[in-house]
Amino acid sequence: MNAVEIRPIADAQVVAVKAAAPRWPAVVGALSGVIAALALTALAVGGWRAQQGPRLDPAPPGTLCAVQLVSGPIYYGNLVKVGHDFLQLDQVYYVQAYTQPDGQPGNRVVSRNRNDWHGPSSQTIPVEKILFVEVVGPQSQLARLIEQDKAANPRK
């Protein structure tokens, strides 16, 4: 068996170590200040954006408008509300191409409320999805077709 020799440590020096003050109160204080500054900045930016009003102001409410989305579709409807980040239409239509019985191509206006499976009563569109908004002329062919459709199919 191996023998283990134990010897006392001679002339050991004791060194006094001064404990440093904890740093966490300073770190917490600094982080709290940064968080408070970010919160105030966010509130200021939000308030500024709210004062800016809508990014779009195409027409007064109730006006028949055409809205083309950046993805291509065009929707026609009465302008209900314009917010800073959205536009809302009511009585929304779109044009659908079809083939007439004589083989000629044709177009028809289709009501989203009556023809889409979920029957939406309005359509809210985010501003970043809108390519352009135009007012539909009250005497245009589209306006006349929509009025004919509304007269033939009154809202319930």
DSSP file (Angstrom, degrees, kcal/mol; ACC not computed):
  #  RESIDUE AA STRUCTURE BP1 BP2  ACC     N-H-->O    O-->H-N    N-H-->O    O-->H-N    TCO  KAPPA ALPHA  PHI   PSI    X-CA   Y-CA   Z-CA
    1    1 A M              0   0    0      0, 0.0     2,-0.3     0, 0.0     0, 0.0   0.000 360.0 360.0 360.0 143.4    0.0    0.0    0.0
    2    2 A N        -     0   0    0      1,-0.0     2,-0.4     2,-0.0     0, 0.0  -0.583 360.0-131.6 -79.9 139.0    1.3    3.5   -0.7
    3    3 A A        -     0   0    0     -2,-0.3     2,-0.5     2,-0.0    -1,-0.0  -0.728  12.7-149.3 -92.9 140.8    2.0    5.7    2.2
    4    4 A V        -     0   0    0     -2,-0.4     2,-0.5     2,-0.0    -2,-0.0  -0.937   8.3-152.0-110.8 127.9    0.6    9.2    2.2
    5    5 A E        -     0   0    0     -2,-0.5     2,-0.5     2,-0.0    -2,-0.0  -0.873   5.2-160.5-103.6 130.0    2.6   11.8    4.1
    6    6 A I        -     0   0    0     -2,-0.5    -2,-0.0     2,-0.0     0, 0.0  -0.941  11.6-177.7-110.9 124.8    0.8   14.8    5.6
    7    7 A R        -     0   0    0     -2,-0.5     2,-0.2     3,-0.0    -2,-0.0  -0.943  27.2-116.7-121.6 143.6    2.9   17.8    6.4
    8    8 A P        -     0   0    0      0, 0.0     2,-0.5     0, 0.0    -2,-0.0  -0.499  33.9-110.7 -74.5 148.5    1.8   21.0    8.0
    9    9 A I        -     0   0    0     -2,-0.2     3,-0.5     1,-0.0     2,-0.3  -0.687  35.5-145.6 -81.7 124.3    2.1   24.2    5.9
   10   10 A A        +     0   0    0     -2,-0.5    -1,-0.0     1,-0.2    -3,-0.0  -0.649  69.4   3.9 -93.2 148.4    4.8   26.4    7.4
   11   11 A D  S    S-     0   0    0     -2,-0.3    -1,-0.2     1,-0.2     2,-0.2   0.835  78.4-176.4  52.4  42.0    4.7   30.1    7.4
   12   12 A A        -     0   0    0     -3,-0.5     2,-0.4     1,-0.0    -1,-0.2  -0.492  15.2-142.1 -68.6 134.9    1.3   30.4    5.8
   13   13 A Q        -     0   0    0     -2,-0.2     2,-0.6     2,-0.0    -1,-0.0  -0.825   2.5-145.2-101.7 137.8    0.4   34.0    5.2
   14   14 A V        -     0   0    0     -2,-0.4     2,-0.5     2,-0.0    -2,-0.0  -0.896  14.3-162.2-102.0 125.3   -3.1   35.3    5.8
   15   15 A V        -     0   0    0     -2,-0.6     2,-0.5     2,-0.0    -2,-0.0  -0.924  13.3-137.0-109.9 127.9   -4.2   37.9    3.3
   16   16 A A        -     0   0    0     -2,-0.5     2,-0.5     2,-0.0    -2,-0.0  -0.721  17.6-158.7 -84.2 126.7   -7.1   40.1    4.1
   17   17 A V        -     0   0    0     -2,-0.5     2,-0.6     0, 0.0    -2,-0.0  -0.926  10.8-139.0-109.4 125.3   -9.4   40.6    1.1
   18   18 A K        -     0   0    0     -2,-0.5     2,-0.2     1,-0.0    -2,-0.0  -0.715  24.1-123.9 -83.5 125.1  -11.6   43.6    1.1
   19   19 A A        -     0   0    0     -2,-0.6     2,-0.2     1,-0.1    -1,-0.0  -0.489  23.4-126.6 -71.5 133.4  -15.0   42.6   -0.3
   20   20 A A        -     0   0    0     -2,-0.2     3,-0.1     1,-0.1    -1,-0.1  -0.493  29.5-101.1 -77.6 149.7  -16.1   44.8   -3.2
   21   21 A A        -     0   0    0     -2,-0.2    -1,-0.1     1,-0.1     2,-0.0  -0.447  48.3 -96.1 -67.2 142.8  -19.5   46.5   -3.0
   22   22 A P        -     0   0    0      0, 0.0     4,-0.2     0, 0.0    -1,-0.1  -0.344  29.1-157.1 -63.7 141.9  -22.2   44.6   -5.1
   23   23 A R  S >> S+     0   0    0      1,-0.2     4,-1.8     2,-0.1     3,-0.8   0.609  70.5  90.8 -94.5 -15.1  -22.7   46.0   -8.6
   24   24 A W  H 3> S+     0   0    0      1,-0.3     4,-2.8     2,-0.2     5,-0.3   0.808  80.3  58.4 -60.1 -32.6  -26.2   44.7   -9.2
   25   25 A P  H 3> S+     0   0    0      0, 0.0     4,-2.2     0, 0.0    -1,-0.3   0.916 109.0  46.2 -62.3 -37.8  -28.0   47.8   -7.9
   26   26 A A  H <> S+     0   0    0     -3,-0.8     4,-2.3    -4,-0.2    -2,-0.2   0.900 113.7  48.5 -68.6 -39.7  -26.1   50.0  -10.4
   27   27 A V  H  X S+     0   0    0     -4,-1.8     4,-2.6     2,-0.2     5,-0.2   0.928 112.5  47.9 -66.1 -45.1  -26.9   47.6  -13.2
   28   28 A V  H  X S+     0   0    0     -4,-2.8     4,-2.5     1,-0.2    -2,-0.2   0.907 111.9  50.7 -62.3 -41.6  -30.6   47.3  -12.3
   29   29 A G  H  X S+     0   0    0     -4,-2.2     4,-2.0    -5,-0.3    -1,-0.2   0.911 111.2  47.6 -62.3 -43.0  -30.8   51.1  -12.1
   30   30 A A  H  X S+     0   0    0     -4,-2.3     4,-2.1     2,-0.2    -2,-0.2   0.923 112.8  48.4 -65.4 -44.1  -29.1   51.6  -15.5
   31   31 A L  H  X S+     0   0    0     -4,-2.6     4,-2.7     1,-0.2     5,-0.2   0.898 109.5  53.0 -63.4 -40.1  -31.4   49.0  -17.1
   32   32 A S  H  X S+     0   0    0     -4,-2.5     4,-2.4     1,-0.2    -1,-0.2   0.904 109.1  50.1 -61.5 -40.7  -34.5   50.6  -15.5
   33   33 A G  H  X S+     0   0    0     -4,-2.0     4,-2.2     2,-0.2    -2,-0.2   0.909 111.1  47.9 -63.4 -42.9  -33.4   53.9  -17.0
   34   34 A V  H  X S+     0   0    0     -4,-2.1     4,-2.4     2,-0.2    -2,-0.2   0.922 112.7  48.7 -64.7 -44.4  -33.0   52.5  -20.5
   35   35 A I  H  X S+     0   0    0     -4,-2.7     4,-2.4     1,-0.2    -2,-0.2   0.909 111.5  49.8 -63.3 -42.2  -36.4   50.7  -20.3
   36   36 A A  H  X S+     0   0    0     -4,-2.4     4,-2.3    -5,-0.2    -1,-0.2   0.907 110.4  50.1 -63.0 -41.3  -38.1   53.9  -19.2
   37   37 A A  H  X S+     0   0    0     -4,-2.2     4,-2.1     1,-0.2    -2,-0.2   0.909 111.3  48.5 -64.2 -41.9  -36.5   55.9  -22.0
   38   38 A L  H  X S+     0   0    0     -4,-2.4     4,-2.5     2,-0.2    -2,-0.2   0.898 110.9  51.1 -64.7 -40.5  -37.6   53.3  -24.6
   39   39 A A  H  X S+     0   0    0     -4,-2.4     4,-2.3     1,-0.2    -2,-0.2   0.917 110.8  47.9 -63.5 -43.5  -41.2   53.3  -23.2
   40   40 A L  H  X S+     0   0    0     -4,-2.3     4,-2.3     2,-0.2    -1,-0.2   0.881 111.2  51.2 -65.2 -37.6  -41.3   57.1  -23.4
   41   41 A T  H  X S+     0   0    0     -4,-2.1     4,-2.6     2,-0.2    -2,-0.2   0.921 109.7  49.7 -64.4 -43.7  -40.0   57.0  -26.9
   42   42 A A  H  X S+     0   0    0     -4,-2.5     4,-2.5     1,-0.2    -2,-0.2   0.907 111.6  48.7 -62.4 -42.1  -42.6   54.5  -28.0
   43   43 A L  H  X S+     0   0    0     -4,-2.3     4,-2.4     2,-0.2    -1,-0.2   0.902 111.6  49.7 -63.5 -41.1  -45.4   56.6  -26.4
   44   44 A A  H  X S+     0   0    0     -4,-2.3     4,-2.3     2,-0.2    -2,-0.2   0.921 112.3  46.6 -64.7 -44.3  -44.1   59.7  -28.2
   45   45 A V  H  X S+     0   0    0     -4,-2.6     4,-2.6     2,-0.2    -2,-0.2   0.915 112.6  50.6 -64.7 -42.9  -44.0   58.0  -31.6
   46   46 A G  H  X S+     0   0    0     -4,-2.5     4,-2.1     1,-0.2    -2,-0.2   0.908 111.8  47.4 -61.4 -42.8  -47.4   56.5  -31.1
   47   47 A G  H  X S+     0   0    0     -4,-2.4     4,-1.6     2,-0.2    -1,-0.2   0.890 111.4  50.7 -65.2 -39.8  -48.9   59.9  -30.2
   48   48 A W  H  X S+     0   0    0     -4,-2.3     4,-1.0     2,-0.2    -2,-0.2   0.918 110.7  48.8 -63.7 -44.1  -47.2   61.5  -33.1
   49   49 A R  H  X S+     0   0    0     -4,-2.6     4,-0.6     1,-0.2     3,-0.4   0.885 108.4  54.0 -64.2 -38.5  -48.6   58.9  -35.5
   50   50 A A  H >< S+     0   0    0     -4,-2.1     3,-0.7     1,-0.2    -1,-0.2   0.853 108.1  50.3 -64.8 -33.7  -52.1   59.2  -34.1
   51   51 A Q  H 3< S+     0   0    0     -4,-1.6    -1,-0.2     1,-0.2    -2,-0.2   0.715  96.8  70.2 -75.5 -20.3  -51.9   63.0  -34.7
   52   52 A Q  H 3< S-     0   0    0     -4,-1.0    -1,-0.2    -3,-0.4    -2,-0.2   0.744  91.2-153.3 -70.7 -21.9  -50.8   62.5  -38.3
   53   53 A G    <<  -     0   0    0     -3,-0.7    -1,-0.2    -4,-0.6    30,-0.1  -0.242  45.0 -15.2  75.8-170.6  -54.3   61.1  -39.3
   54   54 A P        -     0   0    0      0, 0.0    30,-0.3     0, 0.0    31,-0.1  -0.311  49.1-141.5 -69.2 147.3  -54.8   58.7  -42.2
   55   55 A R  S    S+     0   0    0     29,-0.7     2,-0.4    28,-0.5    29,-0.1   0.758  92.9  49.0 -74.9 -24.6  -52.1   58.1  -44.7
   56   56 A L        +     0   0    0     27,-0.5    30,-0.1    30,-0.2    71,-0.0  -0.890  52.9 169.8-113.0 145.7  -54.9   58.0  -47.4
   57   57 A D        +     0   0    0     -2,-0.4    25,-0.0     1,-0.0    -1,-0.0  -0.448  17.7 154.4-147.2  68.6  -57.7   60.4  -47.8
   58   58 A P        -     0   0    0      0, 0.0    77,-0.1     0, 0.0    -1,-0.0   0.848  63.3 -29.7 -72.8 -35.0  -59.2   59.4  -51.1
   59   59 A A  S    S-     0   0    0      4,-0.1     3,-0.1    75,-0.1     6,-0.0  -0.977  74.1 -72.4-170.1 167.3  -62.8   60.6  -50.7
   60   60 A P    >   -     0   0    0      0, 0.0     3,-1.6     0, 0.0    19,-0.2  -0.388  66.7 -81.7 -70.5 155.4  -65.5   61.4  -48.2
   61   61 A P  T 3  S+     0   0    0      0, 0.0    19,-0.2     0, 0.0     3,-0.1  -0.246 117.0  35.9 -55.8 144.4  -67.3   58.4  -46.6
   62   62 A G  T 3  S+     0   0    0     17,-3.8     2,-0.3     1,-0.3    18,-0.1   0.282  85.0 130.5  93.6  -8.9  -70.1   56.9  -48.7
   63   63 A T    <   -     0   0    0     -3,-1.6    16,-2.7    16,-0.2     2,-0.5  -0.585  64.3-117.7 -79.9 137.5  -68.2   57.5  -52.0
   64   64 A L  E     -A   78   0A   0     -2,-0.3    72,-2.9    72,-0.3     2,-0.3  -0.643  44.5-179.0 -74.7 122.0  -67.9   54.6  -54.4
   65   65 A C  E     -AB  77 135A   0     12,-2.9    12,-2.1    -2,-0.5     2,-0.5  -0.885  28.8-137.6-125.9 153.7  -64.2   53.8  -54.8
   66   66 A A  E     -AB  76 134A   0     68,-3.4    68,-2.7    -2,-0.3     2,-0.5  -0.949  21.3-169.0-106.0 129.2  -62.0   51.4  -56.7
   67   67 A V  E     -AB  75 133A   0      8,-3.1     8,-2.5    -2,-0.5     2,-0.5  -0.964   3.7-162.8-123.3 114.9  -59.1   49.9  -54.6
   68   68 A Q  E     -AB  74 132A   0     64,-2.2    63,-3.2    -2,-0.5    64,-1.4  -0.850  13.3-143.4 -97.7 130.0  -56.4   48.0  -56.4
   69   69 A L  E >   - B   0 130A   0      4,-2.8     3,-1.9    -2,-0.5    61,-0.3  -0.520  22.8-116.1 -85.6 156.8  -54.3   45.8  -54.2
   70   70 A V  T 3  S+     0   0    0     59,-2.4    60,-0.1     1,-0.3    -1,-0.1   0.754 116.6  60.9 -63.3 -22.9  -50.5   45.3  -54.7
   71   71 A S  T 3  S-     0   0    0     58,-0.4    -1,-0.3     2,-0.1    59,-0.1   0.501 122.6-103.1 -83.9  -3.7  -51.3   41.6  -55.4
   72   72 A G  S <  S+     0   0    0     -3,-1.9    -2,-0.1     1,-0.3    -1,-0.0  -0.200  78.0 120.3 118.6 -44.0  -53.5   42.6  -58.4
   73   73 A P        -     0   0    0      0, 0.0    -4,-2.8     0, 0.0     2,-0.4  -0.186  46.8-148.3 -61.8 151.2  -57.2   42.3  -57.5
   74   74 A I  E     -A   68   0A   0     -6,-0.2    21,-0.4    21,-0.1     2,-0.4  -0.984  11.3-166.8-120.1 129.5  -59.5   45.4  -57.7
   75   75 A Y  E     -A   67   0A   0     -8,-2.5    -8,-3.1    -2,-0.4     2,-0.4  -0.912   5.1-156.7-116.4 144.4  -62.4   45.9  -55.3
   76   76 A Y  E     +AC  66  93A   0     17,-2.8    17,-3.4    -2,-0.4     2,-0.3  -0.974  32.5 128.0-120.8 130.9  -65.2   48.4  -55.6
   77   77 A G  E     -A   65   0A   0    -12,-2.1   -12,-2.9    -2,-0.4     2,-0.4  -0.990  59.2 -75.4-169.7 170.2  -67.2   49.6  -52.7
   78   78 A N  E     -AC  64  90A   0     12,-2.5    12,-2.3    -2,-0.3     2,-0.4  -0.647  50.8-118.0 -78.6 128.6  -68.5   52.4  -50.6
   79   79 A L  E     + C   0  89A   0    -16,-2.7   -17,-3.8    -2,-0.4   -16,-0.2  -0.525  40.1 168.5 -68.4 123.2  -65.8   54.0  -48.5
   80   80 A V  E     -     0   0A   0      8,-3.0     2,-0.3     1,-0.4    -1,-0.2   0.836  59.8  -6.7-100.8 -50.1  -66.8   53.6  -44.8
   81   81 A K  E     - C   0  88A   0      7,-1.2     7,-3.0   -21,-0.1     2,-0.5  -0.999  48.4-155.6-153.6 143.7  -63.7   54.6  -42.9
   82   82 A V  E     + C   0  87A   0     -2,-0.3     5,-0.2     5,-0.2     2,-0.2  -0.979  20.6 178.8-123.8 117.8  -60.1   55.5  -43.4
   83   83 A G        -     0   0    0      3,-2.1   -28,-0.5    -2,-0.5   -27,-0.5  -0.462  46.8 -94.0-103.3-178.4  -57.7   55.0  -40.5
   84   84 A H  S    S+     0   0    0    -30,-0.3   -29,-0.7     1,-0.2   -28,-0.0   0.878 124.2  21.5 -63.8 -36.8  -54.0   55.6  -40.3
   85   85 A D  S    S+     0   0    0    -31,-0.1    42,-2.1   -30,-0.1    43,-0.3   0.294 124.7  38.3-116.7   8.9  -53.2   52.0  -41.3
   86   86 A F  E     - D   0 126A   0     40,-0.3    -3,-2.1    41,-0.1     2,-0.4  -0.970  53.4-146.9-153.8 166.1  -56.4   50.8  -43.0
   87   87 A L  E     -CD  82 125A   0     38,-2.0    38,-3.3    -2,-0.3     2,-0.5  -0.993  19.5-152.5-134.3 137.4  -59.2   51.6  -45.4
   88   88 A Q  E     -CD  81 124A   0     -7,-3.0    -8,-3.0    -2,-0.4    -7,-1.2  -0.954   9.1-169.2-120.1 131.2  -62.7   50.0  -44.9
   89   89 A L  E     -CD  79 123A   0     34,-3.0    34,-2.7    -2,-0.5     2,-0.3  -0.841   4.2-159.2-113.9 152.2  -65.2   49.4  -47.7
   90   90 A D  E    S+CD  78 122A   0    -12,-2.3   -12,-2.5    -2,-0.3    32,-0.2  -0.897  73.9  22.9-124.7 156.3  -68.9   48.4  -47.5
   91   91 A Q  E    S-     0   0A   0     30,-0.8     2,-0.3    -2,-0.3    -1,-0.2   0.965  87.5-162.6  51.1  60.6  -71.1   46.8  -50.2
   92   92 A V  E     +     0   0A   0     28,-0.2    20,-2.7    -3,-0.2    21,-0.6  -0.548  15.4 178.2 -86.0 136.9  -68.0   45.4  -51.9
   93   93 A Y  E     -CE  76 111A   0    -17,-3.4   -17,-2.8    -2,-0.3     2,-0.3  -0.867   9.5-168.6-127.1 161.3  -68.0   44.2  -55.5
   94   94 A Y  E     - E   0 110A   0     16,-1.8    16,-3.1    -2,-0.3     2,-0.4  -0.958  28.0-109.9-142.9 163.3  -65.4   42.8  -57.9
   95   95 A V  E     - E   0 109A   0    -21,-0.4     2,-0.5    -2,-0.3    14,-0.2  -0.805  29.4-164.3 -98.4 133.0  -65.4   42.2  -61.7
   96   96 A Q  E     - E   0 108A   0     12,-3.2    12,-2.1    -2,-0.4     2,-0.2  -0.965  12.9-136.6-119.9 129.8  -65.5   38.6  -62.8
   97   97 A A  E     + E   0 107A   0     -2,-0.5     2,-0.3    10,-0.2    10,-0.2  -0.581  32.6 163.1 -81.1 145.5  -64.7   37.5  -66.4
   98   98 A Y  E     - E   0 106A   0      8,-2.7     8,-3.1    -2,-0.2     2,-0.5  -0.952  39.1-105.6-152.3 170.1  -66.9   34.8  -68.0
   99   99 A T  E     - E   0 105A   0     -2,-0.3     5,-0.1     6,-0.2     8,-0.0  -0.909  33.7-135.2-104.9 126.2  -67.7   33.4  -71.4
  100  100 A Q    >   -     0   0    0      4,-3.5     3,-2.6    -2,-0.5     6,-0.0  -0.296  30.5-101.0 -73.4 162.1  -71.1   34.3  -72.8
  101  101 A P  T 3  S+     0   0    0      0, 0.0    -1,-0.1     0, 0.0    -2,-0.0   0.792 124.1  56.8 -56.3 -28.7  -73.4   31.7  -74.4
  102  102 A D  T 3  S-     0   0    0      2,-0.1    -2,-0.0     1,-0.0    -3,-0.0   0.413 123.0-105.7 -84.4   4.4  -72.3   32.8  -77.9
  103  103 A G  S <  S+     0   0    0     -3,-2.6    -1,-0.0     1,-0.3     0, 0.0   0.348  78.9 131.4  92.2  -6.1  -68.6   32.2  -76.9
  104  104 A Q        -     0   0    0     -5,-0.1    -4,-3.5     1,-0.1    -1,-0.3  -0.535  62.1-110.2 -80.1 145.5  -67.7   35.9  -76.5
  105  105 A P  E     +E   99   0A   0      0, 0.0     2,-0.3     0, 0.0    -6,-0.2  -0.448  43.5 174.8 -72.0 149.2  -65.9   37.0  -73.3
  106  106 A G  E     -E   98   0A   0     -8,-3.1    -8,-2.7    -2,-0.1     2,-0.3  -0.929  22.7-136.2-146.5 170.5  -67.8   39.1  -70.9
  107  107 A N  E     -E   97   0A   0     -2,-0.3     2,-0.3   -10,-0.2   -10,-0.2  -0.965  15.7-173.5-129.9 147.8  -67.5   40.6  -67.5
  108  108 A R  E     -E   96   0A   0    -12,-2.1   -12,-3.2    -2,-0.3     2,-0.4  -0.991  26.6-119.0-138.9 149.6  -70.0   40.8  -64.6
  109  109 A V  E     -E   95   0A   0     -2,-0.3     2,-0.4   -14,-0.2   -14,-0.2  -0.727  30.4-159.9 -87.0 137.2  -69.9   42.6  -61.3
  110  110 A V  E     -E   94   0A   0    -16,-3.1   -16,-1.8    -2,-0.4     2,-0.5  -0.965  12.8-134.2-122.9 130.5  -70.1   40.3  -58.3
  111  111 A S  E  >  -E   93   0A   0     -2,-0.4     4,-2.4   -18,-0.2     5,-0.4  -0.713   5.7-155.1 -82.8 125.0  -71.2   41.2  -54.8
  112  112 A R  H  > S+     0   0    0    -20,-2.7     4,-1.6    -2,-0.5     7,-0.3   0.867  93.7  58.6 -65.2 -34.9  -68.9   39.8  -52.1
  113  113 A N  H  4 S+     0   0    0    -21,-0.6    -1,-0.2     6,-0.2   -20,-0.1   0.890 118.3  28.1 -64.3 -39.6  -71.7   39.9  -49.6
  114  114 A R  H  4 S+     0   0    0      1,-0.1    -2,-0.2     5,-0.1    -1,-0.2   0.773 129.6  36.1 -92.5 -27.7  -73.9   37.6  -51.6
  115  115 A N  H  < S+     0   0    0     -4,-2.4     2,-0.2     3,-0.0    -3,-0.2   0.743  91.3  86.3-105.9 -25.6  -71.4   35.5  -53.6
  116  116 A D  S >< S-     0   0    0     -4,-1.6     3,-1.7    -5,-0.4    -5,-0.0  -0.573  83.0-121.9 -75.8 142.9  -68.5   34.9  -51.3
  117  117 A W  T 3  S+     0   0    0      1,-0.3    -1,-0.1    -2,-0.2    -4,-0.0   0.754 111.0  45.2 -60.0 -27.1  -69.0   31.8  -49.1
  118  118 A H  T 3  S-     0   0    0     -6,-0.1    -1,-0.3     2,-0.0    -5,-0.1   0.470  98.7-138.2 -98.4  -1.1  -68.6   33.8  -45.9
  119  119 A G    <   -     0   0    0     -3,-1.7    -6,-0.2    -7,-0.3    -2,-0.1   0.899  20.0-151.8  52.0  56.6  -70.8   36.8  -46.9
  120  120 A P        -     0   0    0      0, 0.0   -28,-0.2     0, 0.0    -1,-0.1  -0.317  13.1-156.7 -64.1 138.9  -68.6   39.6  -45.6
  121  121 A S  S    S+     0   0    0      1,-0.2   -30,-0.8   -30,-0.1     2,-0.3   0.713  77.6   1.8 -86.0 -21.6  -70.5   42.8  -44.7
  122  122 A S  E     -D   90   0A   0    -32,-0.2     2,-0.4   -31,-0.1   -32,-0.2  -0.950  66.0-132.2-153.1 171.4  -67.4   45.0  -45.1
  123  123 A Q  E     -D   89   0A   0    -34,-2.7   -34,-3.0    -2,-0.3     2,-0.5  -0.979  11.7-162.4-135.8 121.6  -63.8   44.7  -46.2
  124  124 A T  E     -D   88   0A   0     -2,-0.4   -36,-0.2   -36,-0.2    -2,-0.0  -0.909  11.4-167.6-105.1 126.5  -60.9   46.2  -44.2
  125  125 A I  E     -D   87   0A   0    -38,-3.3   -38,-2.0    -2,-0.5     2,-0.1  -0.953  20.9-124.5-119.7 125.0  -57.7   46.6  -46.2
  126  126 A P  E >   -D   86   0A   0      0, 0.0     3,-1.8     0, 0.0     4,-0.3  -0.423  23.2-125.2 -64.4 141.2  -54.3   47.4  -44.7
  127  127 A V  G >  S+     0   0    0    -42,-2.1     3,-1.8     1,-0.3   -41,-0.1   0.856 108.3  61.1 -57.2 -38.3  -52.7   50.5  -46.3
  128  128 A E  G 3  S+     0   0    0    -43,-0.3    -1,-0.3     1,-0.3   -42,-0.1   0.642 101.1  55.2 -68.9 -10.7  -49.5   48.6  -47.1
  129  129 A K  G <  S+     0   0    0     -3,-1.8   -59,-2.4   -60,-0.1     2,-0.5   0.461  89.6  96.2 -94.7  -3.5  -51.6   46.2  -49.3
  130  130 A I  E <   -B   69   0A   0     -3,-1.8   -61,-0.3    -4,-0.3     3,-0.1  -0.766  44.7-179.1 -96.3 127.6  -53.1   49.1  -51.4
  131  131 A L  E    S-     0   0A   0    -63,-3.2     2,-0.3    -2,-0.5   -62,-0.2   0.893  71.7 -22.3 -84.8 -49.1  -51.5   50.0  -54.7
  132  132 A F  E     -B   68   0A   0    -64,-1.4   -64,-2.2     2,-0.0     2,-0.4  -0.989  50.2-145.2-156.9 162.8  -54.0   52.8  -55.5
  133  133 A V  E     +B   67   0A   0     -2,-0.3     2,-0.3   -66,-0.2   -66,-0.2  -1.000  21.0 178.9-130.5 131.4  -57.5   54.2  -54.6
  134  134 A E  E     -B   66   0A   0    -68,-2.7   -68,-3.4    -2,-0.4     2,-0.4  -0.971  30.7-116.9-131.7 149.2  -59.7   56.0  -57.2
  135  135 A V  E     -B   65   0A   0     -2,-0.3     2,-0.5   -70,-0.2   -70,-0.3  -0.699  30.8-130.4 -80.3 132.8  -63.2   57.4  -57.0
  136  136 A V        -     0   0    0    -72,-2.9   -72,-0.3    -2,-0.4    -1,-0.0  -0.739  27.5-113.2 -85.0 127.7  -65.6   55.7  -59.3
  137  137 A G    >   -     0   0    0     -2,-0.5     3,-1.7     1,-0.1     6,-0.4  -0.350  17.1-131.8 -61.3 136.2  -67.5   58.2  -61.4
  138  138 A P  T 3  S+     0   0    0      0, 0.0    -1,-0.1     0, 0.0    -2,-0.0   0.739 107.2  44.8 -64.5 -21.9  -71.2   58.2  -60.6
  139  139 A Q  T 3  S+     0   0    0      4,-0.1    -2,-0.1     5,-0.0    -3,-0.0   0.318  88.7 120.0-101.8   7.3  -72.1   58.0  -64.3
  140  140 A S  S <> S-     0   0    0     -3,-1.7     4,-2.2     1,-0.1     5,-0.2  -0.257  77.0-113.7 -70.6 160.4  -69.6   55.3  -65.2
  141  141 A Q  H  > S+     0   0    0      1,-0.2     4,-2.4     2,-0.2     5,-0.2   0.887 118.1  52.9 -59.9 -39.7  -70.7   52.0  -66.6
  142  142 A L  H  > S+     0   0    0      2,-0.2     4,-2.5     1,-0.2    -1,-0.2   0.925 107.8  49.7 -63.4 -45.3  -69.5   50.3  -63.4
  143  143 A A  H  > S+     0   0    0     -6,-0.4     4,-2.3     1,-0.2    -1,-0.2   0.899 111.6  49.4 -61.4 -40.3  -71.5   52.6  -61.1
  144  144 A R  H  X S+     0   0    0     -4,-2.2     4,-2.4     2,-0.2    -1,-0.2   0.911 110.9  49.5 -65.4 -42.1  -74.6   51.9  -63.2
  145  145 A L  H  X S+     0   0    0     -4,-2.4     4,-2.2     2,-0.2    -2,-0.2   0.904 111.6  48.6 -63.9 -40.7  -74.1   48.1  -63.1
  146  146 A I  H  X S+     0   0    0     -4,-2.5     4,-2.5     2,-0.2    -2,-0.2   0.916 111.5  49.7 -65.9 -42.3  -73.6   48.2  -59.3
  147  147 A E  H  X S+     0   0    0     -4,-2.3     4,-2.3     2,-0.2    -2,-0.2   0.895 110.4  50.7 -63.4 -39.4  -76.8   50.4  -58.8
  148  148 A Q  H  X S+     0   0    0     -4,-2.4     4,-2.2     2,-0.2    -1,-0.2   0.914 111.1  48.7 -62.5 -42.3  -78.7   47.9  -61.0
  149  149 A D  H  X S+     0   0    0     -4,-2.2     4,-1.8     1,-0.2    -2,-0.2   0.907 111.3  49.5 -64.6 -42.0  -77.5   45.0  -58.9
  150  150 A K  H  < S+     0   0    0     -4,-2.5    -1,-0.2     1,-0.2    -2,-0.2   0.885 111.5  49.2 -64.0 -39.0  -78.4   46.8  -55.7
  151  151 A A  H  < S+     0   0    0     -4,-2.3    -1,-0.2     1,-0.2    -2,-0.2   0.890 114.3  45.0 -68.0 -38.4  -81.9   47.6  -57.0
  152  152 A A  H  < S+     0   0    0     -4,-2.2    -1,-0.2     1,-0.3    -2,-0.2   0.760 125.1  33.0 -75.8 -24.7  -82.4   43.9  -58.1
  153  153 A N  S  < S-     0   0    0     -4,-1.8    -1,-0.3    -5,-0.2    -2,-0.1  -0.656  81.5-165.1-132.4  75.3  -81.0   42.5  -54.8
  154  154 A P        -     0   0    0      0, 0.0    -3,-0.1     0, 0.0     2,-0.1  -0.262  32.0 -97.7 -63.4 150.5  -81.9   44.9  -51.9
  155  155 A R              0   0    0      1,-0.1    -5,-0.0    -5,-0.1     0, 0.0  -0.360 360.0 360.0 -66.5 145.3  -80.0   44.4  -48.6
  156  156 A K              0   0    0     -3,-0.1    -1,-0.1    -2,-0.1     0, 0.0   0.431 360.0 360.0 -94.4 360.0  -81.7   42.4  -46.0
